[in-house]
Amino acid sequence: MASRTQAREAGAPRVTLNCLAHAGAGVASYRGWSTAVGPGVDVAALPLPGRDSRRREPRLTKHADLLADLLPGLLETARRGPYALYGHSMGALVGYSLTRALADAGTPPLFLAVGACPPPHTTSALANAADLPDEDLLPLLDHIGSLPPGAAASPGGLWRRTFLPVLRDDLRLAASLRNAALDPVTGGPVDVPVIVFAGRDDPLAAPTALRHWQQWTTNLTELHTVAGGHFFASSPSLAEHVGRACRAQVAALPTGGKL
């Protein structure tokens, strides 16, 4: 016989979980999430222009351009049923910016989950690094484990020719998103729960710094410390945790999970 919890989950609508990647990256970190999140959750990894299936499209560096690109699709997702967002590192700033715009449109997500990213009013070693010379930027990337071994990162190497320009533009985008978050017109706290994940050994976004995400919501906030450094987005346990949050939030809707 099914438990009451199983019966409730079976009757609840499916949740679309939209996932946003870290700077310089596509959405490969989320390949295993569709299985790991558990029942009732559909994972939609959203690549930015300039990578993955969108690699031939011009990259974005401005807050307004990001909203113009991703917001229409998310508004359509919101019309179909409950949804949530998870963003990792720069993807957390993308997720916050979209959440603010979606809430302004009257269609907020069930929650915003962020990982490995200080809140917009704080800073990190990469916050103003977009235009640093290679000899200054590369040691910062090496410190967080983002530099490939061997000759790929050498002058003229494949990594420098293909990855580094994407990363620099993403750092410019991140700076624009932080500035927009600090503008009272386009930023400020959102009235949705914010779930925060911090890597225990993250040199860029320590758990103590991520506590300050509580200033960016008028709703509840949770902080969870997970094993690993900065790049833990592919962790099955993270996906499981976010999947459980999806099911808990949709079950808590005033209509009992029914739309």
C-alpha positions in Angstrom: 0.0 0.0 0.0 1.3 3.4 -0.9 2.2 5.8 1.9 0.4 9.1 2.3 3.5 10.9 1.2 3.8 8.8 -2.0 0.1 9.3 -2.7 0.5 13.1 -2.2 3.5 13.2 -4.5 1.7 11.1 -7.1 -1.1 13.6 -7.2 1.1 16.7 -7.3 2.0 18.4 -10.6 5.5 17.9 -12.0 8.0 20.6 -11.2 10.4 22.0 -13.9 13.8 22.6 -12.4 15.8 25.1 -14.5 19.5 24.8 -14.0 22.1 27.5 -14.8 25.8 26.9 -15.1 29.0 28.6 -13.8 31.1 31.1 -15.7 32.8 29.9 -18.9 30.8 26.6 -18.9 28.0 24.9 -20.7 25.5 22.7 -18.9 27.5 19.4 -18.8 27.5 19.5 -14.9 23.7 18.8 -15.0 23.8 15.7 -17.2 23.1 13.3 -14.3 20.5 15.5 -12.6 17.5 14.0 -14.5 18.0 10.7 -12.7 19.3 12.1 -9.4 16.6 14.6 -8.6 14.0 11.8 -8.1 10.3 11.6 -9.0 8.1 14.4 -10.1 10.9 16.7 -11.3 11.9 17.6 -14.9 15.4 19.0 -15.3 15.8 21.8 -17.9 19.5 22.9 -18.2 19.6 26.3 -19.8 22.8 27.1 -21.7 23.7 30.7 -22.4 24.5 31.9 -25.9 28.1 31.1 -26.9 28.3 27.5 -25.7 26.8 24.0 -26.1 24.0 24.0 -28.7 24.1 27.8 -28.7 27.8 28.1 -29.4 27.4 30.1 -32.6 25.3 32.8 -30.9 26.8 36.0 -29.7 27.7 35.9 -26.0 25.8 38.1 -23.5 27.5 40.6 -21.2 24.6 42.8 -20.0 21.7 42.3 -17.5 19.1 43.6 -20.0 20.3 41.2 -22.7 20.2 38.2 -20.4 16.6 39.0 -19.5 15.7 39.4 -23.2 17.2 36.0 -24.0 16.0 33.8 -21.1 12.9 35.5 -19.6 10.4 34.7 -22.4 11.0 31.0 -22.2 10.8 31.0 -18.4 7.5 32.9 -18.5 6.2 30.1 -20.8 7.5 27.5 -18.3 5.6 29.4 -15.5 2.4 29.2 -17.4 2.6 25.4 -17.7 3.1 24.7 -14.0 5.3 25.0 -11.0 9.0 25.5 -11.5 12.2 26.3 -9.6 15.7 27.5 -10.4 19.2 26.3 -9.4 22.2 28.4 -10.4 25.9 27.6 -9.7 28.5 30.3 -9.2 27.8 32.9 -11.9 24.6 30.9 -12.6 23.4 31.9 -9.1 23.5 35.6 -10.2 21.7 34.6 -13.4 19.1 32.7 -11.3 18.6 35.6 -8.9 18.2 38.1 -11.8 15.6 35.9 -13.5 13.8 35.3 -10.2 13.5 39.0 -9.6 12.1 39.6 -13.1 9.7 36.6 -12.9 8.4 37.8 -9.5 7.9 41.3 -11.0 5.9 39.6 -13.7 3.7 37.9 -11.1 5.0 34.4 -11.8 7.7 33.7 -9.2 9.3 30.3 -8.9 8.7 27.9 -6.0 12.2 28.7 -4.8 15.6 29.9 -5.9 18.6 27.6 -5.1 22.1 29.0 -5.4 25.5 27.3 -5.1 29.1 28.5 -4.7 28.3 32.2 -5.2 28.6 35.1 -2.8 25.5 37.3 -2.7 25.5 40.4 -5.0 26.5 42.9 -2.3 29.7 41.1 -1.4 32.7 40.5 -3.5 35.1 37.7 -4.5 38.5 37.4 -6.1 37.0 37.2 -9.6 34.4 39.9 -9.1 36.4 42.5 -11.1 38.7 40.2 -13.0 37.2 40.2 -16.5 39.9 42.5 -18.0 42.9 41.4 -16.0 46.0 40.4 -18.0 46.3 36.6 -18.5 49.3 36.5 -16.1 47.1 37.9 -13.3 43.8 36.1 -14.2 45.2 32.6 -14.6 46.6 32.2 -11.1 43.1 33.2 -9.7 41.5 30.5 -11.9 44.2 27.9 -10.8 43.4 28.7 -7.2 39.8 27.6 -7.6 40.6 24.6 -9.7 39.4 26.0 -13.0 42.8 25.8 -14.9 43.4 22.7 -17.0 46.7 20.8 -16.6 49.3 20.6 -19.3 49.7 22.7 -22.4 46.1 23.6 -23.0 46.4 26.7 -20.9 49.7 27.8 -22.4 49.8 30.8 -24.7 48.2 29.8 -28.0 46.8 26.6 -26.4 43.3 25.4 -27.1 41.9 26.4 -23.7 43.1 29.9 -24.0 41.7 30.3 -27.5 38.3 28.7 -26.8 37.5 28.8 -23.1 39.1 32.0 -21.8 37.2 34.4 -24.0 33.9 32.9 -22.9 35.0 33.1 -19.3 35.9 36.8 -19.6 32.6 37.7 -21.2 30.8 35.7 -18.4 32.7 37.7 -15.8 31.5 40.9 -17.5 28.0 39.5 -17.4 28.3 38.7 -13.7 29.5 42.3 -13.0 26.4 43.6 -14.8 24.1 41.3 -12.9 25.6 42.4 -9.5 25.2 46.1 -10.5 21.5 45.5 -11.5 20.9 43.6 -8.2 22.1 46.6 -6.3 19.8 49.0 -8.2 16.5 49.4 -6.4 14.6 49.3 -9.7 16.0 46.0 -11.0 17.2 44.4 -7.8 16.5 44.0 -4.1 15.1 41.1 -2.1 12.8 38.6 -3.7 9.8 37.1 -1.9 10.6 33.5 -2.6 12.6 31.0 -0.5 16.3 31.0 -1.2 18.2 27.7 -0.6 22.0 28.2 -0.5 24.7 25.5 -1.0 28.3 26.2 -0.1 31.3 24.0 -0.7 33.1 23.2 2.5 36.5 23.8 0.9 35.5 26.5 -1.6 38.3 29.1 -1.8 36.0 31.5 -3.7 32.7 31.3 -1.8 33.1 30.2 1.8 30.1 29.1 3.8 30.4 32.1 6.1 30.1 34.5 3.1 27.1 32.7 1.7 25.1 33.2 4.9 24.5 36.8 3.7 22.1 35.6 1.0 19.5 36.0 3.7 19.5 39.7 2.9 18.2 38.9 -0.6 14.9 37.4 0.3 11.9 38.5 2.3 11.0 34.8 2.6 12.9 31.9 4.2 16.5 31.0 3.5 18.4 27.8 4.2 22.2 27.3 4.1 23.7 23.8 3.4 27.4 23.0 3.5 28.4 20.2 1.1 31.6 18.3 0.5 34.0 19.7 -2.1 35.5 22.9 -3.4 34.0 25.3 -5.9 32.8 22.9 -8.6 30.2 20.6 -6.9 27.3 21.2 -9.3 27.6 17.6 -10.7 27.2 16.0 -7.2 24.3 13.5 -7.2 23.6 14.4 -3.5 23.1 18.1 -4.5 20.7 17.1 -7.2 18.8 14.8 -4.7 18.6 17.7 -2.2 17.2 20.1 -4.7 14.8 17.5 -6.0 13.4 17.0 -2.5 13.0 20.7 -2.1 10.9 20.7 -5.4 8.6 18.1 -4.0 8.3 19.7 -0.6 7.5 23.1 -2.0 4.9 21.9 -4.5 3.2 19.8 -1.8 3.0 22.9 0.4 1.1 25.0 -2.2 -2.2 26.3 -0.8 -4.1 24.0 -3.2 -2.2 21.0 -1.9 0.0 20.8 -5.0 -2.9 21.2 -7.5 -2.8 24.0 -9.9 
